[in-house]
Amino acid sequence: MKNKFLLLGIALASLTACKTVSAPSLVNVKTQKNISINNELKNDEAFVKVIEPYKQKLDKEMNQKISHTSVDLTKQGNNSNLGNLLADYTFEGGNDWLQAHLKQNADAALINIGGIRTTIGKGDIFLKNLFEVMPFENELIIVKMKGTDLQALFDYYAKTQVNNPVSHLYIETKNGQLSKSLINGKTPEPNKDYYIATSDYLALGGDNMKFFAKGEAIPTGVKLRDLYIEYFKKNPEIVPATDVRLNFIGKK
């Protein structure tokens, strides 16, 4: 009996599978003209009139001078002057926040070179330049780490050999092997708490910086770009530091 039901089931399934699927109904499709976006495309004059007052206001704000530099601020090299400058501003901002809120001092700062989107040429520095350099809404984060956990940070640099800017850190490698690592000019103490200023992107493990997961992330509510703008305004003449912080000896 079971076999009869099994054969009946197979037969029904076969009949169902063999049914012809009805052809889909055809839709009358009209061909549209492609519109190329080029200099020949005219502006919508009504829309232009609506946004013009806002554009003028934004242009005026973005074109305000906030500082000056006598040298090009670039991302090139293991110790780029723009990278060092922004790392130092990250450290100073983190230190100010820690002193005000936790009565602590920052020990170091670390940012990623990829987060610096462009360079700043010598001459006047305008507000728009900072929006071009840092177009993201990243937040300043303080990561509290034990001295023993800093080893993973140093190992990351030895492995990647990437010029992610640092402040108050010295990392030296020889042929890809860590040879010297200092924080605030000293060897880390295993049981001491260290406060590292960075971005929320990196604190969450961005750029594969998984070592930050070992620490405690402390949000500040401060936007890094706002912080940088503030420090540029405080310094009418930008003089970036040129000291060696990342020393990759034998880097290929």
C-alpha positions as CSV (number, residue, x, y, z in Angstrom):
1,M,0.0,0.0,0.0
2,K,2.8,2.3,0.9
3,N,4.4,1.7,-2.5
4,K,1.1,2.6,-4.3
5,F,1.0,5.9,-2.5
6,L,4.6,6.5,-3.3
7,L,4.1,5.8,-7.0
8,L,1.0,8.0,-7.0
9,G,2.9,10.8,-5.4
10,I,5.7,10.5,-8.0
11,A,3.2,10.5,-10.8
12,L,1.4,13.6,-9.6
13,A,4.7,15.4,-9.1
14,S,5.8,14.5,-12.7
15,L,2.5,15.7,-14.1
16,T,2.8,19.0,-12.2
17,A,6.4,19.5,-13.4
18,C,5.4,18.9,-17.0
19,K,2.8,21.7,-17.1
20,T,3.7,24.4,-19.6
21,V,4.3,27.7,-18.0
22,S,2.3,30.4,-19.6
23,A,4.3,33.0,-21.5
24,P,4.5,36.4,-19.7
25,S,2.5,39.2,-21.2
26,L,4.5,41.7,-23.3
27,V,4.7,45.3,-22.1
28,N,5.0,48.1,-24.6
29,V,8.4,49.7,-23.7
30,K,9.2,53.1,-25.1
31,T,12.8,54.0,-25.8
32,Q,13.9,57.2,-23.9
33,K,16.5,59.6,-24.9
34,N,19.8,59.6,-23.0
35,I,20.7,63.0,-21.5
36,S,24.5,63.5,-21.2
37,I,25.7,65.5,-18.2
38,N,28.1,68.0,-19.7
39,N,28.7,71.7,-20.2
40,E,25.9,71.8,-22.7
41,L,23.3,70.9,-20.1
42,K,21.5,74.0,-19.0
43,N,20.9,74.9,-15.3
44,D,17.4,75.0,-13.9
45,E,17.2,78.7,-13.4
46,A,14.4,78.6,-10.9
47,F,16.3,76.1,-8.8
48,V,19.5,78.2,-9.1
49,K,17.6,81.2,-7.7
50,V,16.3,79.3,-4.8
51,I,19.7,77.9,-3.7
52,E,21.8,81.0,-4.6
53,P,21.5,82.7,-1.2
54,Y,22.4,79.5,0.7
55,K,25.4,79.0,-1.7
56,Q,26.7,82.5,-1.1
57,K,26.4,82.1,2.6
58,L,28.2,78.7,2.5
59,D,30.9,80.0,0.1
60,K,31.6,82.9,2.4
61,E,31.9,80.6,5.4
62,M,34.1,78.0,3.7
63,N,36.4,80.6,2.2
64,Q,37.3,82.2,5.6
65,K,41.0,82.1,6.4
66,I,41.7,80.1,9.6
67,S,45.5,79.8,9.4
68,H,48.6,79.9,7.2
69,T,51.5,77.6,6.4
70,S,54.8,78.3,4.8
71,V,55.3,74.7,3.7
72,D,53.2,72.1,1.9
73,L,51.4,69.9,4.4
74,T,51.5,66.4,2.9
75,K,50.9,62.7,3.7
76,Q,54.1,61.4,2.2
77,G,56.7,59.5,4.2
78,N,56.7,57.5,7.4
79,N,56.5,60.8,9.4
80,S,54.4,63.0,7.2
81,N,54.2,66.6,8.4
82,L,50.4,66.7,8.0
83,G,50.0,63.3,9.7
84,N,52.2,64.4,12.6
85,L,50.3,67.7,12.9
86,L,46.9,66.1,13.1
87,A,48.1,63.3,15.4
88,D,49.4,66.1,17.8
89,Y,46.1,67.9,17.6
90,T,44.3,64.6,18.4
91,F,46.6,64.2,21.4
92,E,46.1,67.8,22.6
93,G,42.3,67.6,22.2
94,G,42.2,64.2,24.0
95,N,44.4,65.6,26.8
96,D,42.2,68.6,27.3
97,W,39.1,66.5,27.4
98,L,40.6,64.0,29.9
99,Q,41.8,66.7,32.2
100,A,38.4,68.4,32.2
101,H,36.3,65.2,32.6
102,L,38.4,62.5,34.2
103,K,41.3,64.5,35.8
104,Q,43.7,62.3,33.7
105,N,46.4,63.0,31.2
106,A,46.6,61.6,27.7
107,D,49.6,59.3,27.0
108,A,49.5,59.1,23.2
109,A,47.4,59.5,20.1
110,L,47.0,57.5,16.9
111,I,45.1,58.2,13.7
112,N,45.0,56.5,10.3
113,I,46.7,58.0,7.2
114,G,43.7,56.9,5.1
115,G,41.4,59.2,7.0
116,I,43.4,62.2,5.8
117,R,41.9,62.5,2.4
118,T,44.0,65.2,0.8
119,T,46.9,67.6,1.4
120,I,47.2,71.4,2.1
121,G,49.4,73.5,-0.1
122,K,51.5,76.3,1.4
123,G,49.8,79.6,1.8
124,D,46.6,80.6,3.5
125,I,44.5,77.8,4.9
126,F,40.8,78.1,4.6
127,L,37.9,76.4,6.4
128,K,37.1,74.4,3.3
129,N,40.6,72.9,3.3
130,L,39.8,71.2,6.6
131,F,36.5,69.8,5.2
132,E,38.5,68.4,2.3
133,V,41.2,66.9,4.5
134,M,38.6,65.4,6.9
135,P,35.2,64.9,5.3
136,F,34.1,62.3,7.8
137,E,32.1,62.8,11.0
138,N,34.5,60.8,13.1
139,E,34.4,61.3,16.9
140,L,37.4,61.6,19.2
141,I,37.6,58.5,21.4
142,I,39.8,57.8,24.4
143,V,40.9,54.2,24.8
144,K,42.1,53.2,28.2
145,M,44.6,50.3,27.9
146,K,46.9,48.4,30.2
147,G,50.6,48.5,29.5
148,T,50.6,44.8,28.7
149,D,48.0,45.4,25.9
150,L,50.1,48.0,24.2
151,Q,52.3,45.3,22.8
152,A,49.6,44.4,20.3
153,L,49.6,48.0,19.1
154,F,53.4,47.9,18.5
155,D,53.2,44.5,16.8
156,Y,50.6,45.9,14.5
157,Y,53.0,48.6,13.2
158,A,55.8,46.0,12.9
159,K,53.6,43.8,10.8
160,T,51.9,46.4,8.6
161,Q,54.8,48.9,8.3
162,V,52.1,51.5,7.4
163,N,52.6,55.2,8.2
164,N,49.5,55.7,10.4
165,P,50.4,58.9,12.3
166,V,51.2,58.8,16.0
167,S,51.9,61.3,18.7
168,H,53.9,60.6,21.9
169,L,54.8,57.2,20.5
170,Y,58.1,55.9,19.1
171,I,58.0,52.7,17.1
172,E,61.2,51.3,15.6
173,T,61.5,48.1,13.5
174,K,64.4,46.4,11.8
175,N,63.5,44.3,8.8
176,G,59.9,44.0,9.9
177,Q,60.8,43.0,13.5
178,L,60.0,45.4,16.5
179,S,63.3,46.7,17.9
180,K,62.1,49.6,20.1
181,S,58.8,50.9,21.4
182,L,58.2,53.9,23.7
183,I,55.2,55.8,25.0
184,N,55.9,59.3,26.3
185,G,59.6,58.5,25.9
186,K,59.4,55.5,28.2
187,T,59.0,51.7,28.0
188,P,55.4,50.8,28.9
189,E,54.8,49.6,32.4
190,P,52.8,46.4,32.3
191,N,50.2,47.2,35.0
192,K,49.9,50.9,34.3
193,D,46.7,52.4,32.6
194,Y,47.4,54.4,29.5
195,Y,45.0,56.7,27.7
196,I,45.2,56.7,23.9
197,A,43.4,59.4,21.9
198,T,42.1,58.1,18.5
199,S,39.0,58.1,16.3
200,D,35.8,56.1,16.7
201,Y,36.5,54.3,13.4
202,L,39.8,52.9,14.7
203,A,38.6,52.3,18.3
204,L,36.0,50.0,16.7
205,G,38.7,48.0,14.9
206,G,38.9,50.0,11.6
207,D,42.0,49.4,9.4
208,N,42.3,46.0,11.3
209,M,43.4,47.7,14.5
210,K,41.9,45.0,16.6
211,F,44.2,45.7,19.5
212,F,41.9,48.6,20.6
213,A,39.4,45.9,21.6
214,K,41.6,45.0,24.5
215,G,40.9,48.5,26.1
216,E,38.0,50.5,27.3
217,A,36.6,53.0,24.7
218,I,35.5,56.3,26.3
219,P,33.4,58.5,24.0
220,T,33.9,62.3,24.2
221,G,31.2,63.7,21.9
222,V,33.9,65.8,20.2
223,K,34.1,65.7,16.4
224,L,37.7,65.3,15.2
225,R,37.2,67.8,12.3
226,D,35.8,70.4,14.7
227,L,38.8,69.8,17.0
228,Y,41.3,70.3,14.1
229,I,39.5,73.5,13.0
230,E,39.8,74.8,16.5
231,Y,43.5,74.2,16.7
232,F,44.2,75.6,13.3
233,K,42.4,78.8,14.4
234,K,44.5,78.9,17.6
235,N,47.7,78.7,15.5
236,P,47.9,81.5,12.9
237,E,51.1,80.1,11.5
238,I,51.3,76.3,11.2
239,V,54.7,74.8,12.0
240,P,54.4,71.0,11.9
241,A,56.7,68.8,13.9
242,T,59.4,67.0,11.9
243,D,60.6,64.5,14.6
244,V,60.9,60.8,13.8
245,R,58.1,58.7,15.4
246,L,57.9,55.8,13.0
247,N,61.3,54.3,12.1
248,F,60.9,51.4,9.8
249,I,64.5,50.4,9.2
250,G,64.9,48.1,6.2
251,K,61.3,48.7,5.0
252,K,60.8,47.4,1.5
